[in-house]
Amino acid sequence: MRQVTYKELIQELNMDDVKHDPWGTALAWQFTVSDVLHFEREVSCPTHWEYTPSPIGFDTDNLDNLTGYYAIGHATSDSLLAFGELLHRFVRACEHAGKSY
């Protein structure tokens, strides 16, 4: 199976609801990236992401965005770490701009 690139992850994010709900969409993607890294790859997320894994694990049955999960699941861990960092910065920028709720 072909690996999804960092650039393709960004393209998938842009096809989601990021224009209408930038903070909520980016935060949901960041949670999915963090969960995949932690539960499926056993890769630690950077501490400044302030990620805390769920005690009940990663619930793939209730994901809001299956296409995003598919893309995230087919990216390398290095791409996910870079994409997660981008998402982290974007979420913080939305918060500073008053776009969080």
Phi and psi restraints in degrees (range 20) as a CNS / XPLOR table:
assign (resid 1 and name C) (resid 2 and name N)
       (resid 2 and name CA) (resid 2 and name C) 1.0 -70.8 20.0 2
assign (resid 2 and name N) (resid 2 and name CA)
       (resid 2 and name C) (resid 3 and name N) 1.0 141.5 20.0 2
assign (resid 2 and name C) (resid 3 and name N)
       (resid 3 and name CA) (resid 3 and name C) 1.0 -79.6 20.0 2
assign (resid 3 and name N) (resid 3 and name CA)
       (resid 3 and name C) (resid 4 and name N) 1.0 139.6 20.0 2
assign (resid 3 and name C) (resid 4 and name N)
       (resid 4 and name CA) (resid 4 and name C) 1.0 -82.5 20.0 2
assign (resid 4 and name N) (resid 4 and name CA)
       (resid 4 and name C) (resid 5 and name N) 1.0 133.9 20.0 2
assign (resid 4 and name C) (resid 5 and name N)
       (resid 5 and name CA) (resid 5 and name C) 1.0 -88.4 20.0 2
assign (resid 5 and name N) (resid 5 and name CA)
       (resid 5 and name C) (resid 6 and name N) 1.0 166.1 20.0 2
assign (resid 5 and name C) (resid 6 and name N)
       (resid 6 and name CA) (resid 6 and name C) 1.0 -55.8 20.0 2
assign (resid 6 and name N) (resid 6 and name CA)
       (resid 6 and name C) (resid 7 and name N) 1.0 -46.1 20.0 2
assign (resid 6 and name C) (resid 7 and name N)
       (resid 7 and name CA) (resid 7 and name C) 1.0 -61.8 20.0 2
assign (resid 7 and name N) (resid 7 and name CA)
       (resid 7 and name C) (resid 8 and name N) 1.0 -39.4 20.0 2
assign (resid 7 and name C) (resid 8 and name N)
       (resid 8 and name CA) (resid 8 and name C) 1.0 -68.1 20.0 2
assign (resid 8 and name N) (resid 8 and name CA)
       (resid 8 and name C) (resid 9 and name N) 1.0 -33.7 20.0 2
assign (resid 8 and name C) (resid 9 and name N)
       (resid 9 and name CA) (resid 9 and name C) 1.0 -61.6 20.0 2
assign (resid 9 and name N) (resid 9 and name CA)
       (resid 9 and name C) (resid 10 and name N) 1.0 -42.6 20.0 2
assign (resid 9 and name C) (resid 10 and name N)
       (resid 10 and name CA) (resid 10 and name C) 1.0 -63.6 20.0 2
assign (resid 10 and name N) (resid 10 and name CA)
       (resid 10 and name C) (resid 11 and name N) 1.0 -41.4 20.0 2
assign (resid 10 and name C) (resid 11 and name N)
       (resid 11 and name CA) (resid 11 and name C) 1.0 -62.1 20.0 2
assign (resid 11 and name N) (resid 11 and name CA)
       (resid 11 and name C) (resid 12 and name N) 1.0 -40.6 20.0 2
assign (resid 11 and name C) (resid 12 and name N)
       (resid 12 and name CA) (resid 12 and name C) 1.0 -63.8 20.0 2
assign (resid 12 and name N) (resid 12 and name CA)
       (resid 12 and name C) (resid 13 and name N) 1.0 -43.2 20.0 2
assign (resid 12 and name C) (resid 13 and name N)
       (resid 13 and name CA) (resid 13 and name C) 1.0 -59.2 20.0 2
assign (resid 13 and name N) (resid 13 and name CA)
       (resid 13 and name C) (resid 14 and name N) 1.0 -42.8 20.0 2
assign (resid 13 and name C) (resid 14 and name N)
       (resid 14 and name CA) (resid 14 and name C) 1.0 -67.0 20.0 2
assign (resid 14 and name N) (resid 14 and name CA)
       (resid 14 and name C) (resid 15 and name N) 1.0 -21.9 20.0 2
assign (resid 14 and name C) (resid 15 and name N)
       (resid 15 and name CA) (resid 15 and name C) 1.0 -83.5 20.0 2
assign (resid 15 and name N) (resid 15 and name CA)
       (resid 15 and name C) (resid 16 and name N) 1.0 -9.8 20.0 2
assign (resid 15 and name C) (resid 16 and name N)
       (resid 16 and name CA) (resid 16 and name C) 1.0 -84.3 20.0 2
assign (resid 16 and name N) (resid 16 and name CA)
       (resid 16 and name C) (resid 17 and name N) 1.0 -163.4 20.0 2
assign (resid 16 and name C) (resid 17 and name N)
       (resid 17 and name CA) (resid 17 and name C) 1.0 -87.2 20.0 2
assign (resid 17 and name N) (resid 17 and name CA)
       (resid 17 and name C) (resid 18 and name N) 1.0 27.3 20.0 2
assign (resid 17 and name C) (resid 18 and name N)
       (resid 18 and name CA) (resid 18 and name C) 1.0 -65.4 20.0 2
assign (resid 18 and name N) (resid 18 and name CA)
       (resid 18 and name C) (resid 19 and name N) 1.0 -26.7 20.0 2
assign (resid 18 and name C) (resid 19 and name N)
       (resid 19 and name CA) (resid 19 and name C) 1.0 -74.0 20.0 2
assign (resid 19 and name N) (resid 19 and name CA)
       (resid 19 and name C) (resid 20 and name N) 1.0 -35.5 20.0 2
assign (resid 19 and name C) (resid 20 and name N)
       (resid 20 and name CA) (resid 20 and name C) 1.0 -90.3 20.0 2
assign (resid 20 and name N) (resid 20 and name CA)
       (resid 20 and name C) (resid 21 and name N) 1.0 -31.1 20.0 2
assign (resid 20 and name C) (resid 21 and name N)
       (resid 21 and name CA) (resid 21 and name C) 1.0 -138.7 20.0 2
assign (resid 21 and name N) (resid 21 and name CA)
       (resid 21 and name C) (resid 22 and name N) 1.0 71.3 20.0 2
assign (resid 21 and name C) (resid 22 and name N)
       (resid 22 and name CA) (resid 22 and name C) 1.0 -61.3 20.0 2
assign (resid 22 and name N) (resid 22 and name CA)
       (resid 22 and name C) (resid 23 and name N) 1.0 -43.8 20.0 2
assign (resid 22 and name C) (resid 23 and name N)
       (resid 23 and name CA) (resid 23 and name C) 1.0 -67.5 20.0 2
assign (resid 23 and name N) (resid 23 and name CA)
       (resid 23 and name C) (resid 24 and name N) 1.0 -50.4 20.0 2
assign (resid 23 and name C) (resid 24 and name N)
       (resid 24 and name CA) (resid 24 and name C) 1.0 -63.9 20.0 2
assign (resid 24 and name N) (resid 24 and name CA)
       (resid 24 and name C) (resid 25 and name N) 1.0 -40.4 20.0 2
assign (resid 24 and name C) (resid 25 and name N)
       (resid 25 and name CA) (resid 25 and name C) 1.0 -67.3 20.0 2
assign (resid 25 and name N) (resid 25 and name CA)
       (resid 25 and name C) (resid 26 and name N) 1.0 -47.8 20.0 2
assign (resid 25 and name C) (resid 26 and name N)
       (resid 26 and name CA) (resid 26 and name C) 1.0 -63.7 20.0 2
assign (resid 26 and name N) (resid 26 and name CA)
       (resid 26 and name C) (resid 27 and name N) 1.0 -38.8 20.0 2
assign (resid 26 and name C) (resid 27 and name N)
       (resid 27 and name CA) (resid 27 and name C) 1.0 -65.1 20.0 2
assign (resid 27 and name N) (resid 27 and name CA)
       (resid 27 and name C) (resid 28 and name N) 1.0 -41.9 20.0 2
assign (resid 27 and name C) (resid 28 and name N)
       (resid 28 and name CA) (resid 28 and name C) 1.0 -62.2 20.0 2
assign (resid 28 and name N) (resid 28 and name CA)
       (resid 28 and name C) (resid 29 and name N) 1.0 -42.4 20.0 2
assign (resid 28 and name C) (resid 29 and name N)
       (resid 29 and name CA) (resid 29 and name C) 1.0 -65.3 20.0 2
assign (resid 29 and name N) (resid 29 and name CA)
       (resid 29 and name C) (resid 30 and name N) 1.0 -40.1 20.0 2
assign (resid 29 and name C) (resid 30 and name N)
       (resid 30 and name CA) (resid 30 and name C) 1.0 -64.5 20.0 2
assign (resid 30 and name N) (resid 30 and name CA)
       (resid 30 and name C) (resid 31 and name N) 1.0 -39.3 20.0 2
assign (resid 30 and name C) (resid 31 and name N)
       (resid 31 and name CA) (resid 31 and name C) 1.0 -61.1 20.0 2
assign (resid 31 and name N) (resid 31 and name CA)
       (resid 31 and name C) (resid 32 and name N) 1.0 -42.9 20.0 2
assign (resid 31 and name C) (resid 32 and name N)
       (resid 32 and name CA) (resid 32 and name C) 1.0 -65.6 20.0 2
assign (resid 32 and name N) (resid 32 and name CA)
       (resid 32 and name C) (resid 33 and name N) 1.0 -43.7 20.0 2
assign (resid 32 and name C) (resid 33 and name N)
       (resid 33 and name CA) (resid 33 and name C) 1.0 -58.7 20.0 2
assign (resid 33 and name N) (resid 33 and name CA)
       (resid 33 and name C) (resid 34 and name N) 1.0 -47.1 20.0 2
assign (resid 33 and name C) (resid 34 and name N)
       (resid 34 and name CA) (resid 34 and name C) 1.0 -63.2 20.0 2
assign (resid 34 and name N) (resid 34 and name CA)
       (resid 34 and name C) (resid 35 and name N) 1.0 -43.2 20.0 2
assign (resid 34 and name C) (resid 35 and name N)
       (resid 35 and name CA) (resid 35 and name C) 1.0 -63.7 20.0 2
assign (resid 35 and name N) (resid 35 and name CA)
       (resid 35 and name C) (resid 36 and name N) 1.0 -42.8 20.0 2
assign (resid 35 and name C) (resid 36 and name N)
       (resid 36 and name CA) (resid 36 and name C) 1.0 -63.2 20.0 2
assign (resid 36 and name N) (resid 36 and name CA)
       (resid 36 and name C) (resid 37 and name N) 1.0 -45.9 20.0 2
assign (resid 36 and name C) (resid 37 and name N)
       (resid 37 and name CA) (resid 37 and name C) 1.0 -59.9 20.0 2
assign (resid 37 and name N) (resid 37 and name CA)
       (resid 37 and name C) (resid 38 and name N) 1.0 -45.9 20.0 2
assign (resid 37 and name C) (resid 38 and name N)
       (resid 38 and name CA) (resid 38 and name C) 1.0 -73.8 20.0 2
assign (resid 38 and name N) (resid 38 and name CA)
       (resid 38 and name C) (resid 39 and name N) 1.0 -54.3 20.0 2
assign (resid 38 and name C) (resid 39 and name N)
       (resid 39 and name CA) (resid 39 and name C) 1.0 -83.8 20.0 2
assign (resid 39 and name N) (resid 39 and name CA)
       (resid 39 and name C) (resid 40 and name N) 1.0 -35.2 20.0 2
assign (resid 39 and name C) (resid 40 and name N)
       (resid 40 and name CA) (resid 40 and name C) 1.0 -99.1 20.0 2
assign (resid 40 and name N) (resid 40 and name CA)
       (resid 40 and name C) (resid 41 and name N) 1.0 -28.4 20.0 2
assign (resid 40 and name C) (resid 41 and name N)
       (resid 41 and name CA) (resid 41 and name C) 1.0 -108.1 20.0 2
assign (resid 41 and name N) (resid 41 and name CA)
       (resid 41 and name C) (resid 42 and name N) 1.0 -14.8 20.0 2
assign (resid 41 and name C) (resid 42 and name N)
       (resid 42 and name CA) (resid 42 and name C) 1.0 55.2 20.0 2
assign (resid 42 and name N) (resid 42 and name CA)
       (resid 42 and name C) (resid 43 and name N) 1.0 42.8 20.0 2
assign (resid 42 and name C) (resid 43 and name N)
       (resid 43 and name CA) (resid 43 and name C) 1.0 -111.5 20.0 2
assign (resid 43 and name N) (resid 43 and name CA)
       (resid 43 and name C) (resid 44 and name N) 1.0 131.6 20.0 2
assign (resid 43 and name C) (resid 44 and name N)
       (resid 44 and name CA) (resid 44 and name C) 1.0 -73.5 20.0 2
assign (resid 44 and name N) (resid 44 and name CA)
       (resid 44 and name C) (resid 45 and name N) 1.0 138.3 20.0 2
assign (resid 44 and name C) (resid 45 and name N)
       (resid 45 and name CA) (resid 45 and name C) 1.0 -82.1 20.0 2
assign (resid 45 and name N) (resid 45 and name CA)
       (resid 45 and name C) (resid 46 and name N) 1.0 148.8 20.0 2
assign (resid 45 and name C) (resid 46 and name N)
       (resid 46 and name CA) (resid 46 and name C) 1.0 -57.3 20.0 2
assign (resid 46 and name N) (resid 46 and name CA)
       (resid 46 and name C) (resid 47 and name N) 1.0 141.8 20.0 2
assign (resid 46 and name C) (resid 47 and name N)
       (resid 47 and name CA) (resid 47 and name C) 1.0 -63.2 20.0 2
assign (resid 47 and name N) (resid 47 and name CA)
       (resid 47 and name C) (resid 48 and name N) 1.0 -30.6 20.0 2
assign (resid 47 and name C) (resid 48 and name N)
       (resid 48 and name CA) (resid 48 and name C) 1.0 -70.3 20.0 2
assign (resid 48 and name N) (resid 48 and name CA)
       (resid 48 and name C) (resid 49 and name N) 1.0 -10.8 20.0 2
assign (resid 48 and name C) (resid 49 and name N)
       (resid 49 and name CA) (resid 49 and name C) 1.0 -73.0 20.0 2
assign (resid 49 and name N) (resid 49 and name CA)
       (resid 49 and name C) (resid 50 and name N) 1.0 -18.6 20.0 2
assign (resid 49 and name C) (resid 50 and name N)
       (resid 50 and name CA) (resid 50 and name C) 1.0 57.0 20.0 2
assign (resid 50 and name N) (resid 50 and name CA)
       (resid 50 and name C) (resid 51 and name N) 1.0 37.8 20.0 2
assign (resid 50 and name C) (resid 51 and name N)
       (resid 51 and name CA) (resid 51 and name C) 1.0 -81.5 20.0 2
assign (resid 51 and name N) (resid 51 and name CA)
       (resid 51 and name C) (resid 52 and name N) 1.0 131.2 20.0 2
assign (resid 51 and name C) (resid 52 and name N)
       (resid 52 and name CA) (resid 52 and name C) 1.0 -123.5 20.0 2
assign (resid 52 and name N) (resid 52 and name CA)
       (resid 52 and name C) (resid 53 and name N) 1.0 117.0 20.0 2
assign (resid 52 and name C) (resid 53 and name N)
       (resid 53 and name CA) (resid 53 and name C) 1.0 -66.4 20.0 2
assign (resid 53 and name N) (resid 53 and name CA)
       (resid 53 and name C) (resid 54 and name N) 1.0 148.2 20.0 2
assign (resid 53 and name C) (resid 54 and name N)
       (resid 54 and name CA) (resid 54 and name C) 1.0 -67.0 20.0 2
assign (resid 54 and name N) (resid 54 and name CA)
       (resid 54 and name C) (resid 55 and name N) 1.0 138.1 20.0 2
assign (resid 54 and name C) (resid 55 and name N)
       (resid 55 and name CA) (resid 55 and name C) 1.0 -68.2 20.0 2
assign (resid 55 and name N) (resid 55 and name CA)
       (resid 55 and name C) (resid 56 and name N) 1.0 -16.4 20.0 2
assign (resid 55 and name C) (resid 56 and name N)
       (resid 56 and name CA) (resid 56 and name C) 1.0 -97.2 20.0 2
assign (resid 56 and name N) (resid 56 and name CA)
       (resid 56 and name C) (resid 57 and name N) 1.0 1.5 20.0 2
assign (resid 56 and name C) (resid 57 and name N)
       (resid 57 and name CA) (resid 57 and name C) 1.0 93.4 20.0 2
assign (resid 57 and name N) (resid 57 and name CA)
       (resid 57 and name C) (resid 58 and name N) 1.0 -169.4 20.0 2
assign (resid 57 and name C) (resid 58 and name N)
       (resid 58 and name CA) (resid 58 and name C) 1.0 -95.5 20.0 2
assign (resid 58 and name N) (resid 58 and name CA)
       (resid 58 and name C) (resid 59 and name N) 1.0 115.3 20.0 2
assign (resid 58 and name C) (resid 59 and name N)
       (resid 59 and name CA) (resid 59 and name C) 1.0 -94.1 20.0 2
assign (resid 59 and name N) (resid 59 and name CA)
       (resid 59 and name C) (resid 60 and name N) 1.0 92.4 20.0 2
assign (resid 59 and name C) (resid 60 and name N)
       (resid 60 and name CA) (resid 60 and name C) 1.0 -76.6 20.0 2
assign (resid 60 and name N) (resid 60 and name CA)
       (resid 60 and name C) (resid 61 and name N) 1.0 -10.3 20.0 2
assign (resid 60 and name C) (resid 61 and name N)
       (resid 61 and name CA) (resid 61 and name C) 1.0 -76.9 20.0 2
assign (resid 61 and name N) (resid 61 and name CA)
       (resid 61 and name C) (resid 62 and name N) 1.0 -19.1 20.0 2
assign (resid 61 and name C) (resid 62 and name N)
       (resid 62 and name CA) (resid 62 and name C) 1.0 -118.9 20.0 2
assign (resid 62 and name N) (resid 62 and name CA)
       (resid 62 and name C) (resid 63 and name N) 1.0 32.3 20.0 2
assign (resid 62 and name C) (resid 63 and name N)
       (resid 63 and name CA) (resid 63 and name C) 1.0 -75.4 20.0 2
assign (resid 63 and name N) (resid 63 and name CA)
       (resid 63 and name C) (resid 64 and name N) 1.0 139.5 20.0 2
assign (resid 63 and name C) (resid 64 and name N)
       (resid 64 and name CA) (resid 64 and name C) 1.0 -73.9 20.0 2
assign (resid 64 and name N) (resid 64 and name CA)
       (resid 64 and name C) (resid 65 and name N) 1.0 -29.1 20.0 2
assign (resid 64 and name C) (resid 65 and name N)
       (resid 65 and name CA) (resid 65 and name C) 1.0 -131.4 20.0 2
assign (resid 65 and name N) (resid 65 and name CA)
       (resid 65 and name C) (resid 66 and name N) 1.0 91.5 20.0 2
assign (resid 65 and name C) (resid 66 and name N)
       (resid 66 and name CA) (resid 66 and name C) 1.0 -69.1 20.0 2
assign (resid 66 and name N) (resid 66 and name CA)
       (resid 66 and name C) (resid 67 and name N) 1.0 -34.2 20.0 2
assign (resid 66 and name C) (resid 67 and name N)
       (resid 67 and name CA) (resid 67 and name C) 1.0 -64.3 20.0 2
assign (resid 67 and name N) (resid 67 and name CA)
       (resid 67 and name C) (resid 68 and name N) 1.0 -42.7 20.0 2
assign (resid 67 and name C) (resid 68 and name N)
       (resid 68 and name CA) (resid 68 and name C) 1.0 -63.5 20.0 2
assign (resid 68 and name N) (resid 68 and name CA)
       (resid 68 and name C) (resid 69 and name N) 1.0 -40.2 20.0 2
assign (resid 68 and name C) (resid 69 and name N)
       (resid 69 and name CA) (resid 69 and name C) 1.0 -63.7 20.0 2
assign (resid 69 and name N) (resid 69 and name CA)
       (resid 69 and name C) (resid 70 and name N) 1.0 -41.2 20.0 2
assign (resid 69 and name C) (resid 70 and name N)
       (resid 70 and name CA) (resid 70 and name C) 1.0 -60.0 20.0 2
assign (resid 70 and name N) (resid 70 and name CA)
       (resid 70 and name C) (resid 71 and name N) 1.0 -47.2 20.0 2
assign (resid 70 and name C) (resid 71 and name N)
       (resid 71 and name CA) (resid 71 and name C) 1.0 -62.5 20.0 2
assign (resid 71 and name N) (resid 71 and name CA)
       (resid 71 and name C) (resid 72 and name N) 1.0 -46.2 20.0 2
assign (resid 71 and name C) (resid 72 and name N)
       (resid 72 and name CA) (resid 72 and name C) 1.0 -61.6 20.0 2
assign (resid 72 and name N) (resid 72 and name CA)
       (resid 72 and name C) (resid 73 and name N) 1.0 -41.0 20.0 2
assign (resid 72 and name C) (resid 73 and name N)
       (resid 73 and name CA) (resid 73 and name C) 1.0 -67.5 20.0 2
assign (resid 73 and name N) (resid 73 and name CA)
       (resid 73 and name C) (resid 74 and name N) 1.0 -17.4 20.0 2
assign (resid 73 and name C) (resid 74 and name N)
       (resid 74 and name CA) (resid 74 and name C) 1.0 -110.4 20.0 2
assign (resid 74 and name N) (resid 74 and name CA)
       (resid 74 and name C) (resid 75 and name N) 1.0 18.7 20.0 2
assign (resid 74 and name C) (resid 75 and name N)
       (resid 75 and name CA) (resid 75 and name C) 1.0 -104.9 20.0 2
assign (resid 75 and name N) (resid 75 and name CA)
       (resid 75 and name C) (resid 76 and name N) 1.0 156.4 20.0 2
assign (resid 75 and name C) (resid 76 and name N)
       (resid 76 and name CA) (resid 76 and name C) 1.0 -71.2 20.0 2
assign (resid 76 and name N) (resid 76 and name CA)
       (resid 76 and name C) (resid 77 and name N) 1.0 159.0 20.0 2
assign (resid 76 and name C) (resid 77 and name N)
       (resid 77 and name CA) (resid 77 and name C) 1.0 -61.2 20.0 2
assign (resid 77 and name N) (resid 77 and name CA)
       (resid 77 and name C) (resid 78 and name N) 1.0 -36.7 20.0 2
assign (resid 77 and name C) (resid 78 and name N)
       (resid 78 and name CA) (resid 78 and name C) 1.0 -64.3 20.0 2
assign (resid 78 and name N) (resid 78 and name CA)
       (resid 78 and name C) (resid 79 and name N) 1.0 -40.9 20.0 2
assign (resid 78 and name C) (resid 79 and name N)
       (resid 79 and name CA) (resid 79 and name C) 1.0 -64.8 20.0 2
assign (resid 79 and name N) (resid 79 and name CA)
       (resid 79 and name C) (resid 80 and name N) 1.0 -39.3 20.0 2
assign (resid 79 and name C) (resid 80 and name N)
       (resid 80 and name CA) (resid 80 and name C) 1.0 -66.2 20.0 2
assign (resid 80 and name N) (resid 80 and name CA)
       (resid 80 and name C) (resid 81 and name N) 1.0 -39.3 20.0 2
assign (resid 80 and name C) (resid 81 and name N)
       (resid 81 and name CA) (resid 81 and name C) 1.0 -64.2 20.0 2
assign (resid 81 and name N) (resid 81 and name CA)
       (resid 81 and name C) (resid 82 and name N) 1.0 -41.8 20.0 2
assign (resid 81 and name C) (resid 82 and name N)
       (resid 82 and name CA) (resid 82 and name C) 1.0 -67.3 20.0 2
assign (resid 82 and name N) (resid 82 and name CA)
       (resid 82 and name C) (resid 83 and name N) 1.0 -42.8 20.0 2
assign (resid 82 and name C) (resid 83 and name N)
       (resid 83 and name CA) (resid 83 and name C) 1.0 -66.5 20.0 2
assign (resid 83 and name N) (resid 83 and name CA)
       (resid 83 and name C) (resid 84 and name N) 1.0 -40.7 20.0 2
assign (resid 83 and name C) (resid 84 and name N)
       (resid 84 and name CA) (resid 84 and name C) 1.0 -62.0 20.0 2
assign (resid 84 and name N) (resid 84 and name CA)
       (resid 84 and name C) (resid 85 and name N) 1.0 -37.0 20.0 2
assign (resid 84 and name C) (resid 85 and name N)
       (resid 85 and name CA) (resid 85 and name C) 1.0 -65.6 20.0 2
assign (resid 85 and name N) (resid 85 and name CA)
       (resid 85 and name C) (resid 86 and name N) 1.0 -42.9 20.0 2
assign (resid 85 and name C) (resid 86 and name N)
       (resid 86 and name CA) (resid 86 and name C) 1.0 -59.7 20.0 2
assign (resid 86 and name N) (resid 86 and name CA)
       (resid 86 and name C) (resid 87 and name N) 1.0 -46.1 20.0 2
assign (resid 86 and name C) (resid 87 and name N)
       (resid 87 and name CA) (resid 87 and name C) 1.0 -61.3 20.0 2
assign (resid 87 and name N) (resid 87 and name CA)
       (resid 87 and name C) (resid 88 and name N) 1.0 -42.8 20.0 2
assign (resid 87 and name C) (resid 88 and name N)
       (resid 88 and name CA) (resid 88 and name C) 1.0 -57.6 20.0 2
assign (resid 88 and name N) (resid 88 and name CA)
       (resid 88 and name C) (resid 89 and name N) 1.0 -47.5 20.0 2
assign (resid 88 and name C) (resid 89 and name N)
       (resid 89 and name CA) (resid 89 and name C) 1.0 -64.6 20.0 2
assign (resid 89 and name N) (resid 89 and name CA)
       (resid 89 and name C) (resid 90 and name N) 1.0 -39.3 20.0 2
assign (resid 89 and name C) (resid 90 and name N)
       (resid 90 and name CA) (resid 90 and name C) 1.0 -66.7 20.0 2
assign (resid 90 and name N) (resid 90 and name CA)
       (resid 90 and name C) (resid 91 and name N) 1.0 -42.7 20.0 2
assign (resid 90 and name C) (resid 91 and name N)
       (resid 91 and name CA) (resid 91 and name C) 1.0 -60.0 20.0 2
assign (resid 91 and name N) (resid 91 and name CA)
       (resid 91 and name C) (resid 92 and name N) 1.0 -45.6 20.0 2
assign (resid 91 and name C) (resid 92 and name N)
       (resid 92 and name CA) (resid 92 and name C) 1.0 -64.0 20.0 2
assign (resid 92 and name N) (resid 92 and name CA)
       (resid 92 and name C) (resid 93 and name N) 1.0 -39.2 20.0 2
assign (resid 92 and name C) (resid 93 and name N)
       (resid 93 and name CA) (resid 93 and name C) 1.0 -64.0 20.0 2
assign (resid 93 and name N) (resid 93 and name CA)
       (resid 93 and name C) (resid 94 and name N) 1.0 -39.6 20.0 2
assign (resid 93 and name C) (resid 94 and name N)
       (resid 94 and name CA) (resid 94 and name C) 1.0 -63.2 20.0 2
assign (resid 94 and name N) (resid 94 and name CA)
       (resid 94 and name C) (resid 95 and name N) 1.0 -41.5 20.0 2
assign (resid 94 and name C) (resid 95 and name N)
       (resid 95 and name CA) (resid 95 and name C) 1.0 -62.5 20.0 2
assign (resid 95 and name N) (resid 95 and name CA)
       (resid 95 and name C) (resid 96 and name N) 1.0 -43.5 20.0 2
assign (resid 95 and name C) (resid 96 and name N)
       (resid 96 and name CA) (resid 96 and name C) 1.0 -68.2 20.0 2
assign (resid 96 and name N) (resid 96 and name CA)
       (resid 96 and name C) (resid 97 and name N) 1.0 -26.2 20.0 2
assign (resid 96 and name C) (resid 97 and name N)
       (resid 97 and name CA) (resid 97 and name C) 1.0 -87.8 20.0 2
assign (resid 97 and name N) (resid 97 and name CA)
       (resid 97 and name C) (resid 98 and name N) 1.0 1.9 20.0 2
assign (resid 97 and name C) (resid 98 and name N)
       (resid 98 and name CA) (resid 98 and name C) 1.0 76.7 20.0 2
assign (resid 98 and name N) (resid 98 and name CA)
       (resid 98 and name C) (resid 99 and name N) 1.0 22.9 20.0 2
assign (resid 98 and name C) (resid 99 and name N)
       (resid 99 and name CA) (resid 99 and name C) 1.0 -98.0 20.0 2
assign (resid 99 and name N) (resid 99 and name CA)
       (resid 99 and name C) (resid 100 and name N) 1.0 8.4 20.0 2
assign (resid 99 and name C) (resid 100 and name N)
       (resid 100 and name CA) (resid 100 and name C) 1.0 -91.3 20.0 2
assign (resid 100 and name N) (resid 100 and name CA)
       (resid 100 and name C) (resid 101 and name N) 1.0 166.6 20.0 2
